[in-house]
Amino acid sequence: MLPIRDTIRSRSFPLVNWLIIILNALVFFHQSTLSQAQLESFAQVWALVPARISLADPLTWYPFLTHMWLHGSLLHLLSNMWVLVIFGDNVEDRLGSGRYLLFYLLGGIGAGLLQFFFSTSPNVPALGASGAIAAVMGAYFLFFPRAKVVSFVPIFLFLWFVDIPAVVYLGVWFLMQVYSGVASLSLPGAESGVAWWAHVGGFLFGLVAGGLFSIGRKHRPDYPDEYYPW
């Protein structure tokens, strides 16, 4: 299922969301100018390499923040940014730009921490915005349970656009990440290259912290009340 858009239009311009997208694109452009050797060295320094991190040494913690700005390929970047375009604008509108930025960064850090603890390949760099974006998806699940995600679904030789309830789309996505993460633990050293536990950690962070970050924020009067569970 490829998400195309959601059914809720943001009532304010998602400035921070677009700045995050632009920064990710700029970092990837820098990566594209590096040779293969330089790129591998760059990833060893700025990506999340569990073997290079010591919880007893704060000077080694910076990859928990920096890894979320790197991507392994153009497709990796585009797929992450597309999901952020779909879900990020509404979450930013709900939290406010300042809170959204802090929420996004902490979500990425929390996702990185869970990936660090569950990684079975400590020398393999973990990179990408998907953990932070998973936090945004978790918050969207919390804030807009009655929204729908218009998705592209190929069935046999036919192509369908289906309105899927957000709780179903995101709930199924989350369960798939948990299943894949648990499966990866049974094959130490043979991970697929996908940071499943970062996705799980980010989503759980969004579910828990989304409500905390929204404390004191009034519901926008131009949003239908049905989009809010409380």
N, C-alpha and C positions, 0 to 999 in steps of 0.2 A: 504494500500500500504506500503510494507516494503522496504525501500531503501537498495540496495545491494552495489552499488558503483556509482560514477559519471564517466563521460567520459573524464575528464581532469586529466592528470597525473602531479603531482607536479614536478618541475625541481630542487628542492632543498630539502634537508632532513628537515622535519618539527620538529625541535628540541623542540621548545617551546610547540607545540601541544602535543608531546609525554610526555614532562615533566608534563603538566597539567593532562594528563590521568593518569600518574603514581602517582601523588600527590593525585588525587581523589581516586585511588585504595588504597593507603596507609591509607588515612583517613577512608575509609570504613572498612579496615582490623582492624583498631583500634576500630571502632564502634562494630565490630563483637565480640570483646573480652569483651564487657561490659555486665553486667546483664541488665535485662529489666528496673529496677529502675535507674541504672546508665545511661542507654541510654536515658531515658526520661529526666533525669537531664541534660545530655550532650546537648540534643536538645534544652532545655529551655535556655541554656546559649549561644550556638553558632549558632543555627538556627535563622531565622527571625520571631520573635514573635511580631507582631505589638503592642500589649498591653504593652510590656516591653521597647518600644522605645519612646523617647521624642525628637522631633525635636529641642527643646530648650536646650537639654543637649547633647553635642557632645560625651560624654563618653558612651552614649547608642547606638551610631551609628555603632559600629564595626560589628554587625550581617549583615549589608548590604554587607560586604566583606566576612565574614566567612560562610554565609549560602550556598554559591555556591560550597562548598567543601564537603558537607554532602549529604548522600543519604539514602532513607528510606528502600531500599531493594537491593538485588543483581541484580534483574531484572531492577530496576530503574537505578542503576549504569551502567549496561551493555548497556541498550538502549541509555542512554545519551552519553556514550563514543563511541558507534558505529556511531552515527550521527556525533560526533566530528571528528572521523577518516575520514569520507566521505568528509566533507566540510571544516574542519579546515586546512588541509594541503595546499590547494590552496589559502585560504585567508591569511595564514601566508606567503606563497610565494609572494603574491601580495603586502603585507604591509611591509614585513621584520620582523624578529623575535622580535626585541625590540618593535616596534610599535604594533605588534600583541598581545604581552603580555599585554601591557597597554590597548589596545582596548578590549581585552577579559575581563579584570578586570572591566573596566568602564562599559562595556556592562552588566555584572552581577550586578553591583551596580545600574545602571539605571533600570534594570528589577526589582530588589528588591524594588526600590522606587515606581514604579507603582503598584506593588503588595501590598505594604504597604498602599497606598492611597485608593485602591479599595477593600481591604480585608473586608469581611463581618463577619469574624470569628477572631477577634483580638487576641484570646488566642491560636489559632492553629498555630504551628510552620510551616513555609514555608522553605523548604530546597531542594537543588539540583542544578546541573549545567545547567539546561535547559534554564534558563533566559540568561545566558552568551552564551550558545550555540545558542540560538535564535538570538543573535546579530551576531554571525558568519554566520548564515543562511541568515540574512538580507544583510550582506556584500556580500555574495556569489551571492545572487539575483541581487545585483547591479553590481558586477564585471563580472559575467559570465552568461549573460542572454541567450546565445545560447548553453550553455552546456546542457547535458541531464543526468537524473538520472535513472539508471537501477533499476527497482523496481519489487519486487515479488508481483504479484496480483493473488489471488485465485478467480476464477470465476466458480461457480457451483462446479463440481467435477474435474475441470481442473486447472492446475497451470501454470501461464504464467509469463515470464520475459519480461517486457515492458520498452522501452526507453521513458521516459516522459521528455519533456522539463523542465529545471530547473525552469523557470519562472512559469510554470503551477503547478509543484509539490509544490514549496515553496509558491506560491501565494494561492493555495487552502489550504495548511496547515495554513497559516496566517489567512485567512478568517475563518477557523474553530476555531482558538483560539479566535478571536474577538467575534464570535457568542457564544461560550461557556462562555466567560468572561461576556458578556452582560446578558446571561441567568442566570449566577450565582448571579448577582445582584438582581434578582427577588426572590431569595430564601435565604435571610439573615440567616446566621448560618447553612446553609445546603450545604456548598461547597463540591465538589466531592473529594477533596484532591489534585486536580491538580491546580497548580498556573497559571491559564490561563492568568492573567494580567501580570505576569512576562514574559511569552512568547511574549505577544503583545509588552510590553515595550522593551524587548531585540531586537526583530525584527526591530522595528521602530528606535531604537538606531543604529543598524547596517546599515540601509538604509541611515540615515542622517550622521552618523559619519564615515562610511566607506570611503566615498569620501573625507572627511576632512583628515583622517589618511593617505590616499594615495597620498596627495599632495606632489610633489617633487619626488615621486617614478616613475622611468622609467619602461615602460612595458618591460618584458623580451623578447628578440628577438626570443627565442625558443618557445614562445607561439604563436599559430596561432592568427593573428589579429582579426579573426572573433569572438573570445571569449570576446573582449573588446567593449563596447558600445561607448567609447570615448578615 
